[in-house]
Amino acid sequence: MGKTNHSFTRQIMEWQVKHQRVLPWNDIDDPYRIWVSEIILQQTRVTQGLAYYHRFIHRFPNIEVLASARQEEVIKLWEGLGYYSRAVNIHKAAGIVMEKYNGNLPDNYKALVNLPGIGPYTASAILSFAFHQPVPAIDGNAIRVYSRYFGIEKDVSRTATIKEISNLSSKLIPKDEPGQFNHAVFNLGSKICTPKNPVCHQCPLHSDCIARLNNKVDLIPLKKPKAVRKVQHLTYCIIRQNHKICVRQRNEGGIWQGLYEFPEREKISSWIESVGNNLILQHQSMEYKHILTHLDLMISFHVYELVKGNMPNGYLRIDWKDLQAYPLPVPLRKHVLENNALLLN
């Protein structure tokens, strides 16, 4: 390890001692709790994820309890956090761990990445935090810190660039405190080496940071231009008949996998045509904008009364007052259950 590399490790570890964040999953080596925290923090800010983490651990204190729960219950507890495939996958993975590994998360990379919902970063994080293995964990914060420090002017969306960064990190990570080192890099990227307006004068690495020395902090890490945001229009049909409405569970993947939703108008257009005048439009909402990571949803709701005939095939028929018990996407919960104009009387 060269002088600069040795300096990187020493300085960032010393900085971490004074600036480490007090979080419930830090300074523990419980593989299950670390796994849960890492899954929750995927695409989620720490401030938002904390409450979900505490609720999740309280309800599912170990892998056995999680594996034995109904998937619906896991998804319901996840409601509002988004990216619901995470909830589906962690439940599936818990079942696999019970079946194949006697309820214990495996301590090797290959076995971990073969579990649903665990990718390269999450596997590396679990290995370093829970099993104290000197494995670099490369998330967005780490990519930014390493790219700027080493002056890497390559597209960080490319696998080859991430591999290069990981190889550099593997030369820096101390064998005796790998988890603390990875936490230090994440913490530095979150607090100091931020995407915009980094506080370089407070960084313990500023004297050797190539991006700072070359006035390229604002240019590194290099990313390909963002794709143009797409807009999708959705019209949901709330069909009532004798205080009943119909819903279905999404099982085709996507961000709302496992959640319940009303029929989409375009998917039941032939059914609407077949019932004709027996379907009476009671209310039509304005369009609501719901922003996702790479997509803007424009959602509207049509409330119908079905006077005669059967509900659309393939949907559950439930009492509308029971809807609260079903896990729903945020826009459906927000604009139906919380909007008096759409509540069914």
N, C-alpha and C positions, 0 to 999 in steps of 0.2 A: 504494500500500500504506500503510495507516494505521500509526500509531505502535504500536498493540497487535500488529498483524500482523507488523510488522517486528521487534518484540521477541520474538515467538514464534519466528520463524525464527532469529534471532541466538542466542537463549538455548539452543534445542534443539540447534543445530549445535555450539555451544561445549561443551555437556554431552556430546554424542556423542564428541567428540575424547577426552574423559577416560574414557568408560565404554563404548566400543564393544566388541562381542563379537568374539573372534577365532574366526572360522569359515571353513572352506575355500572357501566361495562368496562371502564378502565380499572387497572390494578386488580383484575380478577383473572383467573385462568379456567373458568367454567366454560367448556366448549359450547354447551347448549346456549347459555346466555350471550356469549359472544356471537354465535351464529345468528340468534334472533336479532341482536342489535345491528349486525351488518346487513341483514335482509331489510330491516325497517329503514335503515339509513340509505338504501339505494334510492336515488331520486327524491330524497326527503331531507329537509333541513333538520338539524339536531333539535332545535327548539320545538318543532312540530312533532318529531318522532319520540321525544321523551315520554309524553303521556301515554302514547300507544305502547311503548316498551313496558312501562310499569303495569298497564292493564293486561298486556299479553302474558307477562311472566306471572302475574297474580292468578290469572285463569288457567294458564298452561305452565306450571312450574318446572316441568321436565318433559323429555321427549315422549315418555310413555303416555302421559296425560294428553299431550298434543296429538299423538298418533291415534288415540282411542276416541277423540272428539269427532263430531260430525263436521264435514267440510263446510256446511252452511254456517255453523257456529263460528268457525275460524274466520270466514269471510265477513260475517256480521261484525265481529270484533275489529276487523280491519277497515270497516266502512268509513269513508272520508279520507283515508290515507292515500288512495289512488294506486294505480298499477297493481290491480288485484290478482294478477297471475302470481305475484309474490306470495300471497296468502295460500293460493292453491298449491303452489310448488312446495312451500315449507311444510304443508300438511302431508303431501305425498312423500316428501323426503323423510319425514318423521316415521312414516309407515315402513319405508324401506330400511331405515336405520334399525328399527325394532326387529325386522325380519332377518336382515343380513348381518347386523353388527351387534346384536344383543342389546340394543338401546344406547350404544355408545358411538358418538361420531368418530369416523375413522381418522387416523392421524397421518394419512399420506395423501399427497396431492391428487393422484389419479383417481382414487376412490371418492374423494370429495367432489371433484369436478363432474363425476358421473351422477351425482345426486341432482334431482330437479332443482333449478333455481340457484345453484352454486356455480359461478363462473370462476375464471382465473383469479380475479382480485379477491373475491370472497374466500376462496380456498386458501390463498396465501395469507390473508388476514387471520383466518382461524388457526393456521399452522403456526404463525408467529406469536399471536396473542395467547392462544390457549395451550399450544404444545411447545412453545419456546424454540421453534426451529428458525434458523437464520434465513428466512425466505422474504424477499422484498414484496411488499404489498403496494401495488401501483394504482392509485386512484387519480382523480382529476387534480387534487391538490399536489400529490407527489409528482405527477407529470409536469406541472407548472414549476415546482421548485427545482427539479433536476434539469429541465429544459433551459431554464434561465441560468442556473449555476454553471452548467457545462456549455452553454451557448449553442444548444442544439436547434438549428434552423431547418427542421424537417417537419413534414405534416404529421402531427401527433394522432391523427385519425388512422394512420397506417399501422398495421401489425408490426412491420419491420422496425418502425420508430419506437414503439412500445417495448419491443424486445431489446433494442439498444439501451433504452433507459433502464430496463430491468437488469441488464448485465452490468451497467455502471453502478446501480444501487447494490447489487450483490457484492461488490468490492468494498462497499462502505459499511454495510450492516454489521454490527458487532455480534459475535456468537453468544456472548453472555447475556445481552439484553436486546434481542431482536424486536420484541414487541414494543418496548419503550422507544426504540429508534424509529420504528414505523409511525408510532403515535406522534413523535416529535416532528416528523416530516409533514404529516397531515395537519398538525396544529400550526406549524409555521405557514403552510399554504393557506390555511383558513384565516389566520390572524394577521399575518405580515405580508406574505407573498401572494396577495390577492389578485384576481383577474384584472381589476381596474384600480388605479391609484394605489399600488403597493407601497408600504411604508418602509422603503429600502434603508433609511437611516437607522431603523430599529432592528434590522436583520443581523443576526450574528454572523451571517455568511457574506455580508456585503463587500468586504475587502477583496474577495476572490471571485465574486459573481461575474461571469463573462458578459452576461446581458447588461448588467449595470455598467460595467467598465466600458462597454461599447455603445452605450446609450440605446440599447435595443429592448429594454424591459417591456415597452408597449407592443413590441413586434413578436415577442416570444411568450408562450409557445405558438408556433405557426399552425393555423387551422384552415381547412378548406372553407370557402364561402358558404354561409348558411343557405340551405335550400329555401325556396320561396314557400311561405306558409300556405297550406291548403285550407279550404273552407268546405265543410260538409253540412248539408241541410238535412235535418231529421224531423219528421212529424210523427209523434207518438199518439196512439189512439187509446183513450181510456173508455172502455166499453162497459157499461153497467147494465145489469139485468137483475131485478129483484135483490138489490143491495149486494150483488156480486160483480166482480170485475175479473178480467183475465190477465195473467202475467206468464212469463216464461223465464227460465234460467238460461243465461248465455253459456254455451258449452263449446263455442267455435273458436275460442281463443280471443286475443285482443285485450285491451286494457280493462275491460269490464267482465272478463271471464269469471263465471261463477255467480255473478250478480243477477238480480231479477229486473225485468223491464216489461213495459207494455208493448203491445204489437206496434211495429212500425207500419205506417200507412201504406208504403209502397209494397210491403211484403204481404199485406192482406187485401190488396186492391180488388182481386177477383172475388174474395168473400164479400167485401162491401158491395160490389156490383150485384152479387147473387141475392143478398137480403133486401136490396132495393129500399122501398119506403118503410120497411120495418126497422130501419136504423135512422134515428132522428138525432141530428146534431144539436147539442145543448149549449156548448160553449167552445169558442175557438180563441186560444191565447195568442198574444204577440210572440214574436221570436225572441228567445233568450240566447245570449252569447255565452258559451262555456269554452274557456281556453285550456287546451291541452298542450303538451310539450311541442309538438310539431303540427298541430291541427286546431283550427277554430271550428267548434260545433255551433251551428245555429239551430236551436231546438224550439219547436212549438208543440202544443198539445191540443188535441181535439177530444172533447168529451161527448160521448154518444149515449143514447138510451136505446137498447135493443128491445123493441116491443114484442117481437115474435121471432122464433127460430133459435138456432144453436150458436154458441160462441165459436170463434175460429178454431179449427183443429190444431192440436199441438200445444195448447195453452192450458195452464192451470186455472181453475175457476175458484176464486177465493172471496171471502167476505171483505169488502174494502176496508173495514175497520181493522182487519188483521194485517194490512199492508205494512204497518209500522214494524212488524216482527221480521220482515224479509229484508235482506241486504240489498240496497238499491244504489245505483250510481248517484253521485252527488247532485247533478242537475235535476234528476227525477225527484230526489228527496227534497231538495231546496224549493223547487217550483211547483211541487204537487202537495206534499205533506205540510209545507210551511206557507202555502198560498191559499187563502180562504176562497179565492175566486175559482180554484180548481177542486176544492174538496167536494166530495159527493154527498149530497144531502139525502 
